[in-house]
Amino acid sequence: MALEKVGGMLERVNCNLCGADDPAPLAEIEGFHIVRCRQCGLTYVNPRFVQQTLHEIYTESYYDHDGINNGREFYGYDDYVQDEENIKTTFAKRLAVIERLANKGQLLDVGCATGFFLDLARSKGWNVVGTEVSSFGARFAREQFGLDVRLGTLRELSFDDQSFDVITMWDVIEHVLDPMAELLEIQRILRPGGLLSIITPDAGSLVARLLGSRWEEFRRVREHVYFFSRRTLAEMLRKADFEILRTESADKVFYLGPALQRLKYYAWDGAATQLATRWVYRLGLDKVRININPFTKMTVYARKRGKILSSVGQGSISLAVQRE
Ligand SMILES: [Zn+2]
């Protein structure tokens, strides 16, 4: 498909991690080109939709059934709202990790969607704020849970310096057009020693490498513009002055039925899959809860450095610069 047929305004960009304009082609999906920087290995979509076009994608359909089942476009959450219970089980496990790494205080969830995580964190004693670019998500979170959710991107909303103890950014950074600037903004609004948790697809994972252009995250090429590996995300965090505390592959709680149904997005929609799915529902096993770790996403916990010691050395004179 020619790019002209993609629709929407497009822009061409340099590498967000090293600044080079040295992309090697990796895959072509629905007219979009996924490239890898020859200098640093960052994988990204180039050219890509401009901000305005991306905003138009994050409409209500992003969260409902039709968004993913009707369109040829591959985006949206499957039954996001209906899956609330499983999502909350997943979030509770993540919050437990956060509470081991950070002191309880102000928590910001960037891209908080319908606010399930914020609602949970608040019930555990956190003061919570969310940001969301989808007006449906923001409205749901406010009306359903009475949460403080601001509509817009993180940088548009411009929070005060050092106002949060913890910032979570789950399934978001792959959508952000300037992730380096986003991390620097988080650096600015976190308190010294504050914690950042990022979850994003792991482009270096075995699954991603085996599936290639069939990988689900690559299929979401209209909305996903960056594909990090553990190495490239670590490098960007280091540049933004974060210290990585731990990196793990993200697991998730599913019901068996919907998990089987998802296989069709991988084009594994053969007779065997259909038969298995039918029997799982017939035997009432579709609501069996399973905890799977598909090793396709990574969770990174990073701490804002309290002070940066950059030696501006000249002979025997060196200067310790304290940023805070
Ligand atoms: Zn690069």
Residues whose N, C-alpha, C, O or C-beta is under 5 A from the ligand:
A	BS01	ZN	C15 L17 C18 G19 A20 C37 Q39 C40 G41 L42
